[in-house]
C-alpha cells in the first residue's frame, strides 16, 4: 500500500527513557515531594514496567541531581535548596547568552516571526496571572533560539539546567514578570539586526534579573 513519505514519525522511547521522564516530571511538579522515599517495586507497578528500567532511571535521576541513592537503604527525592538558584542561574544565563550570539548568524525571518508570536502568548499569560503557562511559553521562546544554533552540546546542558529551573518554579523560588516581555522584544530586535552585543547583554539580564529579585 502507498505510504506518505513526509509524515511525522512517532518518537519511540525505551522503558528507561519513559520512566525517567515521568519520574522527573513528578519530582519537578511536587507529585513526589522533596525527601520522599522511592520504592522501585511501587514505581514499577505504577508505570506498568519492570523494576530494571526503574532502577536505571533512578540512577540517571541521581546523576542529574533529582534523587539520592543510599545503597542497601533507600532512594530519596533530593531536597529543594532555595539558595541553589544562585548556582543554577549564572551558568544557564551564560549558555542562553551564547545561544543568542550564535543564533544571529543563521536566524531567519520565519524564526523571528515565530519568536514574536511566542512572546505575544507569553504576554497574555503574564497579564492573566497564569504563572505556569508563562513558564512554559518562556521555555518555548528560549528553546527556539537554542534550536537555531543546532549545537547539541549546548542543547543538552541547557535541558538539564532547565529541568531544575522548572522545579524551583514549582517551589516558588522563581517568578516571571512583565519585564521579561520587553526583554524578549529587545532580543528579537537584536537578532533581526545582527546586534550580537545587545542580544548577549539582554539575554544575560533576562536570566540574572531573577537573582536580583530573589
Secondary structure per residue as TSV (DSSP state, phi and psi in degrees):
chain	resnum	aa	ss	phi	psi
A	1	X	-	360.0	151.4
A	2	X	-	-73.0	135.2
A	3	X	-	-120.2	125.9
A	4	X	-	-57.8	138.7
A	5	X	T	-85.6	-18.1
A	6	X	T	-106.6	18.7
A	7	X	-	-75.1	154.7
A	8	X	-	-79.3	133.0
A	9	X	-	-89.4	136.3
A	10	X	-	-66.1	145.7
A	11	X	-	-85.9	118.5
A	12	X	-	-93.0	135.5
A	13	X	-	-121.1	143.3
A	14	X	-	-74.3	166.2
A	15	X	H	-60.3	-36.7
A	16	X	H	-64.9	-45.7
A	17	X	H	-64.1	-42.3
A	18	X	H	-62.7	-43.9
A	19	X	H	-66.0	-43.2
A	20	X	H	-58.3	-49.0
A	21	X	H	-63.1	-41.5
A	22	X	H	-68.3	-45.9
A	23	X	H	-64.8	-39.2
A	24	X	H	-62.5	-42.4
A	25	X	H	-61.1	-42.8
A	26	X	H	-65.5	-35.4
A	27	X	H	-71.3	-41.6
A	28	X	H	-62.9	-46.0
A	29	X	H	-88.7	2.0
A	30	X	T	88.4	4.0
A	31	X	S	-59.5	-41.7
A	32	X	S	-102.7	113.7
A	33	X	-	-79.6	153.9
A	34	X	T	-54.9	132.7
A	35	X	T	86.9	-9.3
A	36	X	-	-69.8	137.0
A	37	X	E	-82.2	138.3
A	38	X	E	-110.0	131.9
A	39	X	-	-108.6	118.3
A	40	X	H	-63.9	-32.1
A	41	X	H	-67.0	-44.8
A	42	X	H	-64.1	-40.6
A	43	X	H	-66.4	-40.2
A	44	X	H	-62.1	-42.7
A	45	X	H	-65.8	-40.3
A	46	X	H	-65.2	-36.5
A	47	X	H	-95.7	-4.6
A	48	X	T	69.5	34.3
A	49	X	S	-133.4	176.4
A	50	X	-	-79.6	170.6
A	51	X	H	-72.7	-25.5
A	52	X	H	-60.7	-51.4
A	53	X	H	-65.4	-27.4
A	54	X	H	-64.6	-47.0
A	55	X	H	-62.8	-41.0
A	56	X	H	-64.9	-40.0
A	57	X	H	-68.8	-35.1
A	58	X	H	-65.5	-36.1
A	59	X	H	-64.0	-41.1
A	60	X	H	-66.4	-39.3
A	61	X	H	-65.2	-33.1
A	62	X	H	-68.0	-43.1
A	63	X	H	-58.1	-36.4
A	64	X	T	-87.9	2.1
A	65	X	T	84.9	17.3
A	66	X	S	-97.6	-23.8
A	67	X	E	-136.0	162.2
A	68	X	E	-125.0	124.8
A	69	X	E	-101.8	130.6
A	70	X	E	-114.3	98.9
A	71	X	T	-51.1	128.9
A	72	X	T	78.4	-2.7
A	73	X	T	-121.8	-76.7
A	74	X	E	-159.1	165.1
A	75	X	E	-121.4	127.6
A	76	X	E	-125.7	148.7
A	77	X	E	-68.5	134.5
A	78	X	-	-67.0	152.8
A	79	X	-	-74.8	156.1
A	80	X	-	-89.6	117.0
A	81	X	-	-100.8	107.5
A	82	X	G	-57.7	-36.7
A	83	X	G	-70.0	-13.2
A	84	X	G	-63.5	-19.1
A	85	X	H	-61.7	-26.8
A	86	X	H	-69.4	-26.2
A	87	X	H	-91.4	-25.6
A	88	X	H	-79.4	-45.9
A	89	X	H	-72.6	-37.7
A	90	X	H	-58.6	-47.6
A	91	X	H	-66.4	-33.8
A	92	X	H	-67.4	-40.3
A	93	X	H	-62.2	-39.8
A	94	X	H	-65.1	-42.9
A	95	X	H	-68.9	-40.1
A	96	X	H	-66.9	-37.2
A	97	X	H	-65.8	-41.4
A	98	X	H	-63.0	-38.7
A	99	X	H	-61.2	-42.9
A	100	X	H	-62.6	-41.1
A	101	X	H	-63.8	-44.2
A	102	X	H	-72.5	-33.4
A	103	X	H	-66.2	-29.0
A	104	X	T	-56.1	-35.1
A	105	X	T	-70.8	-18.2
A	106	X	T	-135.5	10.6
A	107	X	-	-69.5	142.8
A	108	X	-	-112.9	166.4
A	109	X	H	-64.5	-34.1
A	110	X	H	-63.0	-40.6
A	111	X	H	-66.8	-39.7
A	112	X	H	-64.0	-41.0
A	113	X	H	-63.6	-39.6
A	114	X	H	-60.2	-44.6
A	115	X	H	-63.7	-39.3
A	116	X	H	-64.2	-41.8
A	117	X	H	-65.5	-40.4
A	118	X	H	-63.9	-41.4
A	119	X	H	-66.6	-30.8
A	120	X	H	-65.5	-41.5
A	121	X	H	-66.9	-35.8
A	122	X	H	-62.9	-43.5
A	123	X	H	-61.8	-42.6
A	124	X	H	-61.0	-41.2
A	125	X	H	-66.0	-40.2
A	126	X	H	-64.3	-48.5
A	127	X	H	-69.7	-22.0
A	128	X	T	-94.6	6.5
A	129	X	T	59.3	30.7
A	130	X	-	-95.0	84.6
A	131	X	H	-63.0	-40.1
A	132	X	H	-67.4	-43.2
A	133	X	H	-61.5	-40.5
A	134	X	H	-61.2	-41.3
A	135	X	H	-61.5	-46.7
A	136	X	H	-64.4	-40.4
A	137	X	H	-71.9	-35.0
A	138	X	H	-62.8	-42.1
A	139	X	H	-60.2	-42.0
A	140	X	H	-62.2	-42.0
A	141	X	H	-58.7	-51.2
A	142	X	H	-70.0	-31.4
A	143	X	H	-65.6	-35.0
A	144	X	H	-59.8	-43.5
A	145	X	H	-66.1	-41.5
A	146	X	H	-63.0	-42.1
A	147	X	H	-62.8	-34.0
A	148	X	H	-61.4	-32.1
A	149	X	H	-69.0	-27.1
A	150	X	T	56.3	29.7
A	151	X	-	-101.3	103.6
A	152	X	H	-66.5	-26.4
A	153	X	H	-69.8	-45.6
A	154	X	H	-63.4	-43.7
A	155	X	H	-58.6	-43.9
A	156	X	H	-65.2	-43.5
A	157	X	H	-67.9	-40.2
A	158	X	H	-66.7	-38.5
A	159	X	H	-59.5	-42.6
A	160	X	H	-65.5	-46.0
A	161	X	H	-67.0	-38.2
A	162	X	H	-63.7	-33.2
A	163	X	H	-61.8	-38.4
A	164	X	H	-71.9	-36.4
A	165	X	H	-59.6	-43.2
A	166	X	H	-61.7	-39.7
A	167	X	H	-66.3	-41.2
A	168	X	H	-64.0	-35.5
A	169	X	H	-60.3	-46.4
A	170	X	H	-64.8	-23.8
A	171	X	T	-102.5	23.7
A	172	X	T	64.7	32.2
A	173	X	S	-97.0	-17.1
A	174	X	-	-127.5	132.3
A	175	X	-	-130.3	129.3
A	176	X	-	-90.2	140.3
A	177	X	-	-125.7	173.8
A	178	X	T	-61.5	-25.7
A	179	X	H	-57.4	-32.8
A	180	X	H	-64.3	-29.9
A	181	X	H	-60.8	-48.7
A	182	X	H	-67.4	-36.8
A	183	X	H	-64.5	-39.0
A	184	X	H	-61.2	-42.3
A	185	X	H	-62.0	-40.9
A	186	X	H	-66.0	-39.4
A	187	X	H	-62.2	-44.5
A	188	X	H	-61.7	-45.3
A	189	X	H	-61.7	-41.1
A	190	X	H	-65.1	-41.1
A	191	X	H	-63.4	-41.1
A	192	X	H	-65.0	-36.8
A	193	X	H	-100.5	6.4
A	194	X	T	69.7	26.0
A	195	X	-	-90.2	86.6
A	196	X	H	-62.5	-42.2
A	197	X	H	-60.0	-46.6
A	198	X	H	-67.8	-39.2
A	199	X	H	-61.9	-45.3
A	200	X	H	-64.6	-47.0
A	201	X	H	-62.0	-45.2
A	202	X	H	-70.0	-39.7
A	203	X	H	-63.0	-43.0
A	204	X	H	-64.6	-41.6
A	205	X	H	-64.1	-38.0
A	206	X	H	-58.9	-36.0
A	207	X	H	-88.6	-40.6
A	208	X	H	-78.7	-18.7
A	209	X	H	-59.9	-30.1
A	210	X	H	-59.2	-35.3
A	211	X	H	-66.1	-40.7
A	212	X	H	-63.3	-42.8
A	213	X	H	-68.4	-33.0
A	214	X	-	-64.7	360.0
